[in-house]
Amino acid sequence: MEFTIIVAMITGLSQFIKKYIPSKFIPVVTIILGILAGIFYLDETLKMRLFLGTALGLSAMGMFDITKVTTKK
């Protein structure tokens, strides 16, 4: 359950940040936010935090892409 909340927060933050930087940088921003969330929020080894943080960022990026596709129709 906590992963779902983190992904939603990363997606929301990336949507907010999108107002200030070009959209082409949003994938990088989501991965960086995911890694930061993994490092500071999860209680694992550092290697696992980095791995899970990257997965969280990629999940948020996928959620961002899905919302972008559904709103274009």
N, C-alpha and C positions, 0 to 999 in steps of 0.2 A: 504494500500500500504506500509506503513512503517513497518508493521509486516513482510511482504515478504522480504524486504531489510534486516531487522535484522536477520531473519532466514538464509538468504544467507550468511551474514557476519559471523554468528556463525558457519555455515558449513565450510566456507573457513578457519576460524581460527582453527577449530578442525582438518581440513586436514593438516594445517601447523604444529600444535602441535603434530600430529601423528608421525612426523619425530623424535621427541625427547622423547616420552614416549610410552610404549607398547599400542597396539590397544585395549586391554581389558579395559583400563581406559578412552577411548574416550567417552562412554556414560556419565560418571560422569563429564567429562570436558565440554561436551555440555550443560548439565543441569546447571552447575556452571556458564558458560558463559551466558546462558539464564537468570538466576536469576540476574547476574550483569547487563546485558542489561536492564532488567526490572526495576531494582532499579535506575539506572543512566539515562536512556533514556526516560522512560514513565512518563507521568504527571498524576498520579493517587494516591490513598491512598497507604500506605505501603503494606497493605494486598493484594490489587489488583496488585501492582507491583510484589510482590513475586509470586502470582498466574499466572499472565501473563508471567513473566519471566520463570517460570517452563514450561509453555505451549510452549514458544518459544524454550527452550532447547530441549524439547521432539520432537517438530516439526523438529528441525535441526537434531536430532538424527535419525528420520525417513527418512529424506532426505539423510543422510549419509548412512543408510542401503539400501535405494533404489539404490543409485549410486554404492554401493559395489556389489549388486546383479547383476545389469546390466553390470558391467565391468567384472564379472567372466565368462560370457557366451562366 
